[in-house]
Amino acid sequence: MRYERRAPKQIEQPAEVGEIMTVGMLADYLRCHPSTIYRLLRQKRLPGFKIGSDWRFKKSVIDQWLKEVTISSIGL
């Protein structure tokens, strides 16, 4: 019997893959240290969700949070 090699299957990724960030990615995005992210999470001041023991962040939610934080910090 002869076997043919197949090309590896392409894994389809959801459209919003770039939308979900890890702690490290969020720290880069916000230009801060990852420990700052964990501190804000402990204080319940940063929107995020856990997958197992790892935190994840949705970019659109973070962008909205940034707008709210900026507006409240300048008093508009």
N, C-alpha and C positions, 0 to 999 in steps of 0.2 A: 504494500500500500504506500502511496506517495503522499506526503504532506506538503501543503503549500504554505509559505509564510504570508501572514496577513499584516497589513499595516496596523499599528496600534490604534485603538479606538480613541477618537477625540472626545475629551470630556467636555460636555456642555456646561458652561458656567452661567448662572443667573445674570440677568442684565445689570443687577445692582452690586456685583462683586466689588467694584471699586468704591462702592458706597459704604462698605463695612470696614472699619479700621480697628487695629489692635492698639494696645497701650503705647507701644513704640511708635506706631504710625501717627497716632493722635499727638504724641509729644512732639514729633517732628512738625506736624501740621500747625500746632499751636506755638511752636518754638519755645518749648519749656522742657524741663527734666521729667522723666517718667515718674519720679517720686512726687512731683507736683500733681500729676494725674491721680495717683493713688490717694494723696491727701484730700483732694477735692471729692473723690469717691467716698472716702470715709466720712466726710462732712456732709455727704448727700447733696453736694452743690453742682454735680456734673451728671448729665443724663447718660446712662450706659446700661448695658445688660450683660449678664454672665452666660457663658456657654461652658458648662462644667465649672472649672475654677478660673477660667480666663475671661477677662473683661473684653467686650466689644462695643463699638460706638458707630452709630449711623451718621454719616457725614451731614445729611440734610438736617438732622436733629441738632447736631453740634453747631452748624451754621446758624440755626434759629436761636440756640442758646447764647451764642456769641453776640447776636444782635440785641437780645434781651439784657445781657450783662452789660454791654456797652451803653445802651440807652439808660439803664438804671444807674450806672456809675457816673454819667454826666448829668443826670437829673432831668431828662426830657420826658 
